[in-house]
Amino acid sequence: MNMFAGWYRALGFMDASSHSGRRTFITNAARKISTVGGNLRDVQLLAGHTDLSTTQRYIKGSDLAQRRIVDLI
């Protein structure tokens, strides 16, 4: 059994893993990076990915954010 999976299960988190934590971090960083003057390249470097397309696969989209962008336009 994966050590992280065991810890998460003991805490009551279902379907969580060390990888899901990484995915959450990358998604949140991508959503907030522009507020500190950064961009997706900075998130890529934080994630340790060689290729930006790898980082992009980790980023979960947001329907609400998409609606807000359209409303701004």
C-alpha positions as CSV (number, residue, x, y, z in Angstrom):
1,M,0.0,0.0,0.0
2,N,1.2,3.5,-0.8
3,M,2.2,5.4,2.4
4,F,0.3,8.5,1.4
5,A,-2.8,6.5,0.5
6,G,-2.7,5.0,4.0
7,W,-2.4,8.4,5.7
8,Y,-5.2,9.9,3.6
9,R,-7.5,7.0,4.3
10,A,-6.8,7.3,8.0
11,L,-7.8,11.0,7.8
12,G,-11.0,10.1,6.0
13,F,-9.9,11.4,2.6
14,M,-11.3,9.1,-0.1
15,D,-9.6,8.7,-3.5
16,A,-6.7,11.0,-2.4
17,S,-3.0,10.3,-3.2
18,S,0.3,12.1,-3.2
19,H,-0.3,12.7,-6.9
20,S,-3.7,14.3,-6.3
21,G,-2.0,16.7,-3.9
22,R,0.5,17.6,-6.6
23,R,-2.4,18.2,-9.1
24,T,-4.2,20.4,-6.6
25,F,-1.0,22.5,-6.0
26,I,-0.4,22.9,-9.7
27,T,-4.0,23.9,-10.5
28,N,-4.1,26.4,-7.6
29,A,-0.7,27.9,-8.6
30,A,-1.9,28.2,-12.2
31,R,-5.0,30.1,-11.1
32,K,-3.1,32.5,-8.9
33,I,0.3,33.0,-10.5
34,S,-0.7,36.1,-12.5
35,T,-1.6,37.9,-9.2
36,V,2.1,37.9,-8.3
37,G,3.4,38.8,-11.7
38,G,4.2,35.3,-12.8
39,N,3.0,33.0,-15.7
40,L,2.5,29.4,-16.5
41,R,6.2,29.0,-17.2
42,D,6.8,29.8,-13.5
43,V,4.3,27.0,-12.6
44,Q,6.1,24.7,-14.9
45,L,9.4,25.3,-13.2
46,L,7.9,24.9,-9.8
47,A,6.5,21.6,-10.9
48,G,9.8,20.5,-12.3
49,H,8.4,19.7,-15.7
50,T,10.6,19.9,-18.8
51,D,7.7,20.6,-21.1
52,L,4.8,23.0,-20.5
53,S,2.3,20.5,-22.0
54,T,3.1,18.2,-19.1
55,T,2.1,21.0,-16.6
56,Q,-1.0,21.8,-18.6
57,R,-2.3,18.2,-18.1
58,Y,-2.3,18.8,-14.4
59,I,-4.4,21.9,-14.5
60,K,-8.1,21.5,-13.9
61,G,-10.4,24.0,-15.7
62,S,-13.0,26.0,-14.0
63,D,-16.5,26.6,-15.5
64,L,-17.0,29.6,-13.1
65,A,-13.7,31.2,-14.2
66,Q,-14.5,30.7,-17.8
67,R,-17.9,32.4,-17.4
68,R,-16.2,35.3,-15.5
69,I,-13.7,35.7,-18.4
70,V,-16.5,35.8,-20.9
71,D,-18.4,38.3,-18.8
72,L,-15.3,40.6,-18.7
73,I,-15.2,40.6,-22.5
